[in-house]
C-alpha cells in the first residue's frame, strides 16, 4: 500500500478592532471505527466555529485499513467527477468570522487506487481547483498519487496556501473538498489517512450573539392521537445580546409558536429586545387537525437587524393514525328509555344498565343532538356497561350538565377489567353545573375494559340530584403503536402500527397443500390514513422451511421466513382488518404479487404523489414512471430517471412526486419494473384529475395567502419560488444565507388574488454566483409572513 500525507492547517486573518483566538482542531482517524461514511468531528470544541463532519459523497466506504478514512468507487476517467469527493465544512457561529490561511494533507491509496486528486472550495462554487501548492513535491493544480512498490511509502505535509485567495478571508462559511480520480481499478481504494489537523484563529465581529436550547426535539416529543390535538407544548430557551431589533419567530406549516405557554399560538411570534438583550422562552406545539403521520420541521428564529442572524430548532412529532374508538351519543334508533325504572339499553352495540336513569328527548335537558341520558342521583342511579369494550382505552371523554334546579352532588367515573367484579376510579370526582363541561381522563389501558358513571357517595334518600350525560367517548388503546410493540409471541415480535388485536374476530383457515405447523396467528385491526406497517422479528427459527404471511381484503400472501426479520407493509386510506401468521413446513400457496399497492393522489400543494409498495424484491434493477393524458400505455412518456430498487427481503415503500403538470385534465400513470436480466413488467394505470381552474372555467382563487415550496429543491442553477395570494397586495421575498445575512430581495405588486412565482438564479443582489449551501427565503405580504429553506447544490 502507498500512503500520501494530508495534513490540514487553517489560519484566520486578523480583522482590525477585534481580538483573535488561536485554535487547534483535529479530525483524528486513529480510532477503530474511523472508516464510516460520515466521521463526526472529534477534536476540542471551538468557540465561534462549528466544525461539520468529514463526509464521503458519491463514493463507498471500505473497512480495509485501520486508522483511515478510505473509499472506493472513484472515477476511472482522467478528469474528476464533482459528485464524488471527501470533505468538510466550517461555519462561523453568529457574531464571528474566520479566514483560511494554509492546508496540509494526509492521503493514502492502495495499489489499484487513484493516481490524481484536486482540492476545490465553496467560494467559487467548486468551479476551479486550487493551484497554490508549495513543498518539493510535484503537486500543482493536479498532483500525482504515485504507486510505489514499497507499501510504507508516504508523502507528508503538502501545503495548500489560501492566504491570498478571495472568498476565504473574513468569511462565515467554507466547504473544502478533495476530488480523487483516475483510479486504476473500479474498486480502487483511496482516501484520508491518520489525521486532518486544523490550526488558526477566530475573531468576534462585535455583532449580535444568539443561542437557543434545545436545538433538536427527538422523535415523538410532539404528538397526539386523532381526533385529539393539539400536542403538548414544548419550550425553547432563547438568549441573545447585541440586538438592534426584535427577534422574529417563524413556525412552520404544521407547528405554531407563541411567547407564552398559554398562547395565543400562531404562525409567527416576536420577542422585543430590552437594551439589546433577550432571555426568554419560545413555545412550540404541533397543530390540531393534522392527518396521520410524522412531522419533521424546523422552527426559525431570525434577528431582524441589518446584518441579520438566524437560529433553528428541529421539531419531531407524530399524529397516531386515524382515531378508533367507542362512542355513545344516545342517537341510535333503539337507544331509547323514557322512564327512570330499572332497565337495560344497548348503546352502540354494548349493553348498559340504565337503572334509575332515562334517555331524555326534551330539548331543555339535551346537551347535543336530540337525546341525552339523565341520572336521578339517588339509590343505585348509574349507567354501567354490562359487556366489555375489547379494544382497551386510550382516553375517556364525556359532557355533563346539571338538570334544572336540582341540588348537585359529586359523581365518579370507574372502570373494571375483570368482568364487573372490581371497580377502580378514573380521574377525580366531578360535580355538574348549569354550564355543560367536559370530563376527560387518560388511561392508556389495552385489552378488555368496561365503565360506569355513578354518584360518589350513594345514600338512602329519594331526593333528585339529576345530572345530564352526553357524548360518552373512549378512544381505543392500540396494542401496537409506532413507538411500541406487543409482547413476544413464540419468539416473534411485532412493531409498527397503530393497530389493535382484534379480539372479536376468529382466525380464518390458512390454505396449505402440505402438512404445516402454525407458530402464531393473529387477527389485527390496522388504523390509519396512510401507510401502516409491522416489523416481524424472530430471535430464532430452527426450521429451514419457515414462512410468514398476511391476509388482506380476503387474500393471503406468503413469504419464506427462516431467519432474521421481514417487514410487512399495509397502505390503506381507512381502518382495515388483517391477519398475520407464521409457521414452518408446507408453505401455503399464494398468488404471485410484485406490488401490493400502486396509487396516484393529489397533494395539498396540487402535485401528484405516486406511491407503490413491493412486499419483496429479487434481482430488480429499478422502476420507471410513465404518464399520459390518455388511458393508453402506448402514448405514455417516461417522466423521470429510473428509480433504483432496494432488492431486500423486506417490504419497501416508494414515493415519486410529479410536479410538472400545467394543464387541466385526467392523467394516467403506469409503473414499469425493470429486472437485472432485462425483463420488464407494467402496473397500472392509476389516474388523477388535475385542474388549475374553477368549475366555471375562471381562474381559481386561493383561500389563503402562503409561501409554497421552491422547485426544484435542491437546485442548480435556478429555482422557482412560488406563492399564492388570497387578495391583491404587495409581496416581498427576502433570501438569507446560513448566517442570516440578506443576499437577495424581490418586490412584487399584484392587483389580483392568484398563484404567482419568481425565478431565482442563485446570485446575490450584485449578480455574483453564491456558494453551495442552505438558504432561507422569507415572504411578507400584509399581515402574512412565512419562511422556508432551499439548498443550492453545485
N, C-alpha and C positions, 0 to 999 in steps of 0.2 A: 504494500500500500504506500502511496505517497501522501504527504500532508503538507498543506500550504498554510502558513500562519495568517490569520485575520484578526487583528487587534485594533479596537476602535478607540480613538481619543477625540472627544468633542469638547472644545473650549468655547466659551461665550465671550463676545466682545463687551467692552466696557461702555456703559452709557453714562454720560456726564450727569452728575447730580444725585445718583443713587448708588448705594453700596452694593458690592458684588460678594457673592459667597461661592467659594470653590467647592466642588463635589467630586466624588469618585463613585461611579456606578458600575456594576458588574453583572453580565449575564454569564453565569458560571455553569458550564455543561458537565463539570466533573461530579456528576451525581448519577445514580443508577438508572433513573428514568428520564434522561435528558432527551432521548430520541422520541419526540412526540410531534404532533402536527402544530401545536401552539405551545411555546415554552414561556411560562409566566416569568416576568422579571423577578429575580431572587436576590438582588443587591439591597443595599441600605435605602430607605425612603429618602426622597429629596424634596425639601420644601420648595414649592414653586413649580415643580415639574412632575408630570405624570408619565411614567415610562410604560409604553404599551408592550404587549407580549412579542417575543420573537416568533414569527409565523412562517409557515411554508404555504405558498399559494400555487395551485396548479400542479404540484409535484407530490409524490407519495412518500410518506415516512418509511424508513427502513431501520430496523433494530439490528445493525450489523457490526457496530463498533462502539464500545463504551466511551463515555465522556465526549460524545459528539452530537451533532445536530445534522444528520445526513438525510438525503432523499434520493429517489430515483424518478425517472420519467422526464429528465432534462431533454431539450431538443437535440436532435442529431444534426440539425442544419448549422450552417456557418454564420447565422445571424440569431440573435436572441429572440425568444418568444416572450413578449411583455406580459403575458398572463402566467408566466412561470418564474417564480422568484422566491428568495428569502429576505426578510427584512423586519424592521421595527419602526415604531412611531414614537415621537416625543411631543408632548402637548404642554404648553405653559398654562399653569393654573391662573385664575383671574388675578390681575394685579402684577403679573410677572412677564418677562420676555427672556429670550436667550439668543445667543449667536453661536454658530458652529465654526470651529477652527480646523481641526485635523481628524482624520480617521485612520486607524491602524487595523489590519485584517489578520485573521487566523482561519484559513480554509483548508480542506483536505479533499483528496479524490483517490478512490481505489482504481486499479487498472480496469479500463473499460469505461471510466467516468468521463467527466467533461474536461476539455482542453483549454477553454477560454471562458472569460467572465467579464462583466461590466458592472459598474456601480452607477446608479441613477437616483435622482431625488425628486421630491414633490414640487419644488419651486417652479420648475418649468413643465410640470405635468409629466415627468419622466420621459421627456422628448429626446434628450441628448445625454450621452454618457459623460461622466467627468473625465478630465484629461490632465489634472494637476497632480500627478504622482511623483514621488521622489524615492530615493534609495538607489542602490546599484543594480537592481534587477530590471529586466526588460518588460516593465509593466507600463502601459500607457492607457490610451483610450480603451483598447483591448489588451489584456495580458494573457500570457500563455501559462496554463497549468501543466507543466511538463510531466511526462510519465517517466519517473525514474525507475531504475532497476532495483534500487535499494528502498525497501519498504519504510525505512526510518527517515528518508529524506523529507525535509520540510523547508518552507520559506517563511520567515517571521517578519512582522512589523513593516509591511509595505504601506507607506503613508500616503493618504489622500488629503491634500491641503485644500480646504474650503474657506480659508480665512478671508479671501477676497472675492468670493462668489456671491453675487447679489441674490437675495431671497433666503439666505441662511444667516443673516445678521439681524439682530434685534427682532426676531420673529417669535410667533407664538405656537408654531406647529411645523414639524417636518416629518417626512416619511422617507426613509432611506432603504434602498432595495439592492440586492445582489442578484443579477441575472446570469446564470451559468448556462453554457450551450456548447455545441459541437461535441456532444457525447460520443464516445467510440462505440458504445453499445446502448441498446434501447433501455436496458435496466441498469446502466452505469450509475455508480453511487458517488455523490459529491455533496459537500456542504461545509458548514462551520465545524470547527474543532477547538476544544479546550475552553476558550473564553472569548467574550466580547467585553472589553473594558472601556468605560466612558469617563473622561475627565474634563471638567470645565467649570464655568461659573454661571450663576443665575442672578438676575437682578430684579428688584421691585420697580415697577413703573410709577408707583405712587397713586395708582388708580384704585377703584373700589375693590374691597375684599369681600367675597361672598362664599358661604358654605351652608350645607344643609345635611341633616341626619334624620332618618336614613336616606340613602340614595337608591335603595332597592328593597322592594317588598316581595318576599318569596311567594311561591305558588299558594293560592287559596287564602291569602291574607284578606282579600275582599271576596265576598261571595254570599249567595243565598239560594234557597230552593224556591222555584216558581210555585205559586204566583206572588210570593212574598219578596219584598225588597223595600228600601234599598239595603245595601250591605252595611256592615259595621264601619264606623268612622275611624280612620287612622290619621295620626298627626305626623307632620314633618317639621322639625325644629330648624328655623332659618335664622342665621346670624350674618349680619353684613355691617360694613363700616366704609367710610369714604364715599357715601352715596351723594349724588346731586339730584336725585329724583326718586320717585316711588318704585317699589318692586311690583311688577305685574305677574300674576299667577294665571297660567292658562291650563284649563282642564283639557280633556280630550273628547272624542266622540262618545265615549262610554263612561268616563269618570268626570265628576264635578267637584268643584273646590269651594272653600269658604275660609274666612279668617276667624270664625268662631265655631266651636264644635256643634252648637245648636243651629248653625246656619245664619242666614239663608245660603243654600248651595246653588251654584250656577256654573256656567262655562268659564267665567273669569272671576278673579278677585284682585284686590290691590292692597298693598301694605304701604302706608305712608311712612316716610323716614322722619326721625326726630334727631336733629343736629347731625344728620348724615349717617345715623346708625339704626339698625333693626335687630331686635331679638324677640322673635315671636313665632308661634306655631301656625302652620298652614294645615288645614283639614281636608281630607280627601275621602270620597266614598264612590262606590260603583252605583250607577244609576238604576232606578227601578224599571221594571217592564222590559228587561232585555231578554233575548232569546237564549236558549240553552247553548252553552259553550264556554270557552276560556277567553279571557281578555287581558292581553299583554300590551300595555301602552305607557307612554312617558308623559308625566306632568312637567311642564316647563315653567321655570321662574326666570323672568327676564328683567334686567335692570334697564330702565328707560333713559339713562343719561346719554350724552352724545357718543361716548366711547362704547358703552353697552357691554354687558356681561350676562351670561346665561348659565343656569343650572338645570339639571333634570332629575327626576325621581321615577324609576321604573316601577309600575304597579302591576301586580299579577292577581287575577281573580277568576272566579268560576261561578257560573249560574248552573245549578244542578237541573238536569233536563226535565221536560215538561211535567208539571205538577200532577201527582196521582194521589187520590185520597177518597175519603168518605164524607159526604155532605148530607145534612138533613135540613131542608128548608120548609118542611111541612106543606109542600105544594103538590105532592103526588096525588093521583086520582083517588086512591083508597086511604090516604093519610088524613083521616077524619076521626074525631071523637068529641061530640058536642057536650057530653056530661062529665062530671068530676068523679064518677063512680070507678071502682077498680076495673082494670081492663088492660088489654094488650093491643098495641098498634104496630104494624110493620112499617118501618120508616126506611126507605131506600134499601130494601132487601134484608134488613135485620129487625128482629122482634124487640120491642121495648115495652117494659112495664110502665104504664102511664096511670098508675093508681093515684087518685086524688089530684088528677091533672086533666085538663082538656085541651083541645086544639081549637083556638078561638078564631072566629071569622069577622067579628065586629071590628071595623076599621079603626075605632078608637083604641083598641087593645091589640093591634097588629104592628109589629116593628117594620117588617118589609114584606112585599108581596101581598098575598090575600089571606095568609094564615100564620099564626104563631102559637106556641104552646104556652099554657098558663098553669103554674103550680100553685095549689091552695096555700101551702105553707104551714099546715098543721098535720098532726098524726104522722102517717107514713108517706106523706106527699113527696113524690120524687119522680124522676124519669130515669129508668135503669135499663141498660142493654141486657137482653137475655141470651144473646149469642155473641160469639167473639168476632171482632174485626180481625182478619187474618194477616193483614199486611203491616202490622205494627203501627207506631205513631211517632211522627217527627215532631208535630206540634198540634195543640188543640186551640180552637178559637170559637167563641160564640158571642152573641149580643144579648144583653139583658136590660130590662127596664121595669120600674115599679108599676103596679096595676092600680090605677086610680089613686085614692087617698089612703090605701091600706098602710098600716104601720109596717115598716120593713125590718127584716131580721137578716143575720148573716147566713150565707149559703156556701157550700163547698162543691168542688168537682173531685171525684175519686175515680181511680182506675183499678182494675183487677186483672191478674194474669193466670189465675187458677180456677177458671170456670165459675166465678162468683163467690168464692169462699172468703178470701182475704182482700179487703179494700184498702187502698193507700191514697192519701190526699195528694192532689196535684196542685202545686202553687199555693197561694194564700186564699183565705176566705174572701168573699165579696158581698157587698150589700147594694141592692138596686136603688136607683134614684129616679126622679121624673124624666131624666135625660137618658137616652139609650147609650150604653157604654159597652166596650168590648172586653171580654175576658180572654187572656192569651197566656199560654204556658208551653215551653219547650220540654219534651220528654225524651225524644230520640231513643225509643224502645222498639226493637224488632220483634216479630212473632205475634202470637195471639194476644189480644187485649180487648177489654170492654170498659165502658164508662157509666157513671151515674152522676146526676146532679140532685142533691138533697139539702135540706135545712141542716145547718151545722149542729144545732142543739135542739132536737125534737122535744116537744112537751105534750101534755095531755089535754091542752086547751083546744077549743074549736074556733078560735079567732082566726080570721083570714089575714094572712101576710103574703098576699099573692105577688108572684113575680112572673114577668113575661120573658120567654126564651125564644130565640130565633137564630137561624143560620149556624147551626152546630157543624163545625168542620174539623176533621182530623186529617192532617197530611200523612201519607204513608212514610214509614221509616224504611228506606230501601236496605235490603240485606247487602247489596253490593253498590258501593259508591265509586266515583272517580278516584278518590284518595283512600279507599279502604278495600277490604277483602273479606270473604266469608271464611269461616274456619275450614281447615283441610278436610277433604272427604276422600278417604282411601289414597292419601298422599297426593291428591290433586288440589290445587289452589286456584281460586277464581279472583280476578281483579278487574276493575273497569266499571261499566255501568253508566248511569244509575239503573239498577234493576232490583226486583224483589223475587224471592222464591214464591212461586205460585202454589200456595198450599191447597187451593180448591181444585186444581187440575189433577187428573190421573195420567201418569206417563203412558204414552202410546206404545204400540208394539214396534220393536226395531226390526226392520226387514233383514233377513240373512239367508244365505244359501247353504252355510255350513254351521256346525256347532260352534258356539261362541260363549265367552264368559264376560258378563257385563259388570264392570267395576263400579260405575257411577252413572246415574241417570236422574237429571233434574229438570223440572218444569220452571221456567222463569218468565217474568214479565219485564220487558225492556221498556224504559221510559225515555222519551226524548223527542226533540225536534231537530235532530241532526244525527251524525254518526255515533253509534254506541258500540263498544267492543268489550271483549273479555280476553284476558290472558289466562291460559290454562296451563299450569305448571305441574310437572310430575317429578318428585325427587328421584324416583327410581321405578322403572317398569321392567321387570325381569323377563319379559317376553319379547321376542323379535317381531311378533305379528300384532303389536298394539295398534289401536285405531282411536280416533276421536271423531265425533260427528255432531251436527246440529240440525234441527228441524225448523224450518221457517216457511210459513204460508203453505203448510201441508206437504212440503218436500224435504226429505232427508238428504244431507250432504255429508260424505265421509272422507277422511284423510288418514294416511299412515301416520302413526304416532308411537314410536318405540322408545324414544328418549328425549330429553331436553324439554322444549316448550313449543307451543304453537299459539298463534293469535287468531282468533275468530272475530270477524268484524260484521256488524249489522247496521245498516244505514236505512232508516225509515223516517218519515215525517210525522209519525204518530207512535203512540204506545203499541206494543205488539207482544204476543205470546210466542215463546220459542221453547225448544227442548235442547238440552246438551247432554251427551252421553259419551262414555269412554269404556273401552274393553279390550279384549285380545282374543285372537282365534277367529277365523272366518269373518274377515272384514265385510260388513254389509255392502250391498250394491248401492251405487249412487249414480245419478245422472251426471255425465261429464259436464263440468261448468268451467269456463275460463274466467268469466266475470260474474260476480253475484250482484253487481249494481252498475248501471250507467245512466246518468241523468243530466239534463240541462235545465238551469233555473236562472231567473233574473236576480241580480243582487240589488241592494239598496242604491248602489252607485249607477244603476242601469247598465251593468255589464252582464255578460253571460258566463255563469260558472258551470263548468263541466266537471262532474265527479264520477269516478269509477273505482270499483273495489275488485281486486283479484284475491281469491282465497289462497291460492298457491301459485307459484311461478317456477317454471323449469326451462332453461335454455331460451328465454325470451330476451331479444335484443332491446326492444322498446316499443313505444306506441306513437302512432301518427294520428293527428286530429284533422278531420275533413269537414268542410262546411259548404252548404249550397242553399240557394233561395228556392230550390225545387226539391221535392221528395224523390230525388233520383240520384243515386250514388255516382252514376257516370258523369254527372255535371258538377260534382263536388270538387273543391280545391283544397289542398293541404294548407293549413293556416299557421303552422308553427313548426320549428325543428322537431326532430324526433325526441320524445321524452323517454329517457333511459329507464329500463326496468331494473328492479332491485334483485330479482331472482333469489328469493328466500322462501323457506317453507312457511313463512308467516304471512298472514293477510296484510295486504298493502292498500292504502287509500291514496289515490292520485287526484289532484285538482289542477285544472287549467282554466284560466280566466281569459275570455275573448273580449278585448276592449276596442275592437276595430269596427264595430257596426256603426253605420252612419245613416242608413236609410230604413224607413218603416218596412215591416213585412214579417212573414214567418220564415224562420231559418231552421235548417235541418243539419244535424251533426252526426258524423259517423266516427267510430274509433277503430283503428286498424292495429292489430298486434302483429309484430314482426319477430319471428323466431330467428335464432342464430343460424339455422340452416337455410334461411330464406323463405320459409313457409309463412304465409300471411293469412289473416282472418279478419273479417269486419264485424262490428257490433253496432247496433242502432237501426234506424235513426232515433235520436232524441231531438225534440223540437221545442222552440220557444217563439213567442210573438214579441217582436221588438218594435217600439214606437217612440218617436221623439215629438209627436203632435197629439193634441187632444182629440176627442171623439168627433168634434165638429170640424176638424181639419185645421183649426187655428193653432198657433204655437202654444204649447203647454206653459203654464205659469208656475214657477217654483213656489212651494208652500212656505219655504224658509229661506233665509239668507245664510249661506255657509260656504266654507272653503273646501274644495274637493282634493283628492289625492293627485299629485303630479304624475304624469305619464309620458315616457317611461320613467321608472324609478327602481334601481339606479339608472343613470343616463350618461351618455357621451355622444355628441357634444351638446345636444339640445334636449329640453324637456318642456312639456306644456303644463302650465299651472291653470287649473280650471276652478271656476267658482260660479255660484248662482245667486241671483238677487230676487227677493220676493216683491220688491218695489223699486222704482227708479232711484238712483243715487250715485254718489261718488265712491270710488273704490281705490284703496292704496295697498299695494303689495310690496312689502319690505323683505329683503333676503339678508340673512346674517350668517357669518361664518361660525366656526366652533367656539370662538371666543366671545361671541355675541356682538361682534363689530358689523355694522351695516355695510354691505358691499354693493347693493344694487336696490333701486326703488322704481316702481312703476305706479303711475297715477292714471286712473281712468274715470270717465264720467259717462253714465248710461241713462238715457231718457226713457227706458222701459225695463220692466222686470224681464228676467230671462236667464239663459245659460251663456256664460262667457269664458274666455280663456286668454292667456298671454303666453308667448313663447320666450323662454329664457335660454340664451346661448352659452351659459356657463362663464360669462365675462362680468367683470366689475363695471362700475359706472364710467371708468376711463377706457373701457374696451379691452382691458388686459385679461387674458385667459386665467382663470382661477385654478388652484391646485385641487387634486382629488381630495375628497373628504365629505363630511356631513354638513349640510346647510339647513338652517331653519328658514321657513318662509311664513310670513305673517300677513294676514288680510285684515284690514279695518274698513268698515263701512257703516256709518251711522253709529248705532249702539252695539253693533256686532264686532267681535274680534276673535280670530282663530289662528292657531299656529300648527304647522305640520313640519315633517322632516323629509329631506330628499338627499340622495347620495350621488355626487359627481364621481364617476369611476372611470379613469382613463387607462 
